[in-house]
Amino acid sequence: MTFLTRPPTPFRRLGLTGSIGAGKSTVAALLRARGLTVLDADEQARLVTDEPETLAQIGLAFPGTVRGGVLDRPALGAVAFADPARLAQLNAIVHPRVRARMAALETQAAARGARWIVQDIPLLFEGNLEAGMDAVLVVDAPLEIRVARVMARSGLGREEVLARDARQMPADEKRRRASVVIENAGTREELGIQVDAALQTLGITPELPRA
């Protein structure tokens, strides 16, 4: 198990991550049901990309993806995910704003007395953010299960899902860097048992009765 050093704070951070289709959002919901504060980087990114200043920058960098003050997310995804350099350009616009929002939400949670704060970040390792965590929980599932899940929820084709997965850090490397790995190939009940075991391993006490 790997715990990473970071400057002391009134609370501790648990990084939550996993490859595309692993079921990280389901684990996040189970953690919330156990009373933990979970901050969702994807949710904050969606909010950030609704802000006029962010939209203006995206519109300049990616012409045609902002129409009438509204972001065309599929069009932006098609452009950004097709080219690593363009994706890096988009991330340079969005990620600093997301980090600022996450930091503000952490401050609010700490003021409420949260002892552990979960940061749900899909690209935690890719963004070199693990050094800011006290522990990292990785959710994983076999590749074919992950691909099927993403295809079912998004309408993307198999090759497109595989291409997006290939742009992330390999699942095996994420597992190697994890403090705890949760295997999400079974039922939600089985997943809940693993979540409870992971919290026990990490010394995290649920702050509300289990839902």
C-alpha positions as CSV (number, residue, x, y, z in Angstrom):
1,M,0.0,0.0,0.0
2,T,1.3,3.4,-0.9
3,F,0.6,6.6,1.1
4,L,2.0,9.8,-0.3
5,T,3.4,12.7,1.6
6,R,1.9,16.1,1.3
7,P,1.7,19.4,3.3
8,P,-0.4,19.0,6.5
9,T,-4.1,20.1,6.3
10,P,-7.0,19.8,8.7
11,F,-8.4,17.0,6.5
12,R,-7.0,14.1,4.4
13,R,-7.5,13.6,0.7
14,L,-8.5,10.3,-1.0
15,G,-8.0,10.3,-4.7
16,L,-10.5,8.3,-6.7
17,T,-9.7,7.3,-10.2
18,G,-9.9,4.5,-12.8
19,S,-9.9,3.9,-16.5
20,I,-12.8,4.8,-18.8
21,G,-15.8,2.5,-18.0
22,A,-14.4,1.1,-14.8
23,G,-17.4,2.3,-12.8
24,K,-15.7,5.1,-10.8
25,S,-19.0,7.1,-10.7
26,T,-20.7,4.2,-9.0
27,V,-18.0,3.9,-6.4
28,A,-18.3,7.7,-5.9
29,A,-22.0,7.3,-5.2
30,L,-21.3,4.5,-2.7
31,L,-18.8,6.7,-0.9
32,R,-21.3,9.6,-0.7
33,A,-23.9,7.1,0.7
34,R,-21.4,6.5,3.5
35,G,-21.2,10.1,4.4
36,L,-18.0,11.1,2.7
37,T,-17.6,14.3,0.8
38,V,-16.9,13.5,-2.9
39,L,-15.8,16.3,-5.2
40,D,-16.3,15.4,-8.9
41,A,-13.7,17.0,-11.2
42,D,-15.9,16.1,-14.3
43,E,-18.9,17.9,-12.8
44,Q,-16.7,21.0,-12.1
45,A,-15.4,20.8,-15.6
46,R,-18.9,20.9,-17.0
47,L,-19.7,23.9,-14.8
48,V,-16.5,25.7,-15.8
49,T,-17.2,25.2,-19.5
50,D,-20.6,27.0,-19.0
51,E,-18.8,30.1,-17.8
52,P,-18.7,33.0,-20.3
53,E,-15.0,33.6,-19.9
54,T,-14.1,29.9,-20.4
55,L,-16.5,29.7,-23.4
56,A,-14.8,32.7,-25.0
57,Q,-11.4,31.1,-24.7
58,I,-12.7,27.7,-26.0
59,G,-14.4,29.5,-28.9
60,L,-11.2,31.2,-30.0
61,A,-9.1,28.1,-29.7
62,F,-11.7,25.7,-31.2
63,P,-13.7,27.6,-33.8
64,G,-17.2,26.3,-34.4
65,T,-17.5,24.6,-31.1
66,V,-19.3,27.4,-29.3
67,R,-22.6,28.5,-30.9
68,G,-24.8,31.2,-29.4
69,G,-22.9,31.1,-26.1
70,V,-23.5,27.3,-25.8
71,L,-20.7,24.7,-26.0
72,D,-21.2,22.0,-28.5
73,R,-19.7,19.2,-26.4
74,P,-19.7,16.5,-29.1
75,A,-18.1,18.8,-31.6
76,L,-15.4,19.8,-29.1
77,G,-14.8,16.2,-28.1
78,A,-14.4,15.2,-31.7
79,V,-11.7,17.9,-32.3
80,A,-9.9,17.6,-29.0
81,F,-9.7,13.8,-28.7
82,A,-8.5,13.4,-32.2
83,D,-5.2,15.2,-31.5
84,P,-3.1,15.0,-28.2
85,A,-1.8,18.5,-28.8
86,R,-5.4,19.9,-29.2
87,L,-6.5,18.0,-26.1
88,A,-3.5,19.5,-24.1
89,Q,-4.7,23.0,-25.4
90,L,-8.2,22.4,-24.1
91,N,-6.9,21.1,-20.8
92,A,-4.7,24.2,-20.4
93,I,-7.9,26.3,-20.6
94,V,-10.1,24.2,-18.4
95,H,-8.0,22.4,-15.8
96,P,-6.7,25.5,-13.8
97,R,-10.3,26.6,-13.4
98,V,-11.4,23.2,-12.3
99,R,-8.6,23.0,-9.7
100,A,-9.6,26.4,-8.3
101,R,-13.2,25.3,-7.9
102,M,-12.1,22.0,-6.3
103,A,-9.9,23.9,-3.8
104,A,-12.8,26.2,-2.9
105,L,-15.1,23.2,-2.3
106,E,-12.4,21.6,-0.2
107,T,-12.2,24.7,2.0
108,Q,-16.0,24.6,2.5
109,A,-16.0,20.9,3.3
110,A,-13.1,21.4,5.8
111,A,-15.1,24.2,7.5
112,R,-18.0,21.7,7.9
113,G,-15.6,19.3,9.7
114,A,-14.9,16.8,7.0
115,R,-12.1,14.5,8.1
116,W,-11.6,12.9,4.6
117,I,-12.4,14.5,1.3
118,V,-12.6,12.4,-1.8
119,Q,-11.3,13.9,-5.1
120,D,-12.9,12.1,-8.0
121,I,-10.5,12.8,-10.8
122,P,-10.5,10.6,-14.0
123,L,-7.0,11.7,-15.0
124,L,-5.4,11.9,-11.6
125,F,-2.3,10.0,-12.5
126,E,-2.0,11.5,-16.0
127,G,-2.2,15.0,-14.4
128,N,0.5,14.1,-11.8
129,L,-2.0,14.9,-9.0
130,E,-1.3,11.9,-6.8
131,A,1.3,13.7,-4.8
132,G,-1.5,15.8,-3.3
133,M,-3.4,12.8,-2.1
134,D,-3.0,10.9,1.2
135,A,-4.2,7.7,-0.5
136,V,-5.5,6.7,-4.0
137,L,-8.4,4.4,-4.7
138,V,-8.4,2.9,-8.2
139,V,-11.5,1.3,-9.6
140,D,-10.9,-1.3,-12.4
141,A,-12.7,-3.9,-14.5
142,P,-11.7,-6.1,-17.4
143,L,-11.3,-4.2,-20.7
144,E,-14.2,-5.8,-22.5
145,I,-16.6,-5.0,-19.7
146,R,-15.3,-1.4,-19.6
147,V,-15.7,-1.0,-23.4
148,A,-19.3,-2.4,-23.3
149,R,-20.3,0.0,-20.5
150,V,-19.0,3.0,-22.4
151,M,-20.6,2.0,-25.6
152,A,-24.0,1.4,-23.9
153,R,-24.0,4.8,-22.2
154,S,-22.4,7.0,-24.8
155,G,-23.2,5.7,-28.2
156,L,-19.6,5.7,-29.1
157,G,-18.2,2.9,-31.3
158,R,-15.9,0.2,-30.0
159,E,-12.8,1.6,-31.8
160,E,-13.5,5.1,-30.5
161,V,-13.8,3.8,-26.9
162,L,-10.5,1.9,-27.3
163,A,-8.8,5.0,-28.7
164,R,-9.9,7.0,-25.7
165,D,-8.8,4.3,-23.3
166,A,-5.4,4.1,-25.1
167,R,-4.9,7.9,-24.4
168,Q,-5.1,7.2,-20.7
169,M,-2.4,5.6,-18.5
170,P,-2.6,1.8,-18.8
171,A,-4.9,0.2,-16.2
172,D,-2.1,-2.0,-15.0
173,E,0.1,1.0,-14.1
174,K,-2.8,2.7,-12.3
175,R,-3.2,-0.5,-10.2
176,R,0.5,-0.5,-9.4
177,R,0.3,3.1,-8.1
178,A,-2.9,2.6,-6.1
179,S,-3.2,2.4,-2.4
180,V,-6.2,0.1,-2.8
181,V,-7.8,-1.4,-5.9
182,I,-11.5,-2.1,-6.2
183,E,-12.6,-4.7,-8.8
184,N,-15.8,-3.7,-10.4
185,A,-16.9,-6.7,-12.5
186,G,-19.8,-8.0,-10.4
187,T,-22.9,-6.7,-8.8
188,R,-23.5,-3.4,-7.0
189,E,-23.8,-5.4,-3.7
190,E,-20.4,-6.9,-4.3
191,L,-19.0,-3.5,-5.1
192,G,-20.4,-2.1,-1.8
193,I,-18.7,-4.8,0.1
194,Q,-15.4,-3.9,-1.5
195,V,-15.9,-0.2,-0.8
196,D,-16.4,-1.0,2.9
197,A,-13.3,-3.1,2.9
198,A,-11.3,-0.4,1.2
199,L,-12.4,2.2,3.7
200,Q,-11.4,-0.2,6.5
201,T,-8.0,-0.8,5.0
202,L,-7.4,3.0,4.6
203,G,-8.6,3.7,8.2
204,I,-11.5,5.8,7.0
205,T,-14.6,5.7,9.2
206,P,-17.9,6.3,7.3
207,E,-19.5,9.5,8.6
208,L,-23.1,8.3,8.1
209,P,-24.8,4.9,8.3
210,R,-24.3,2.8,5.1
211,A,-27.1,3.3,2.5
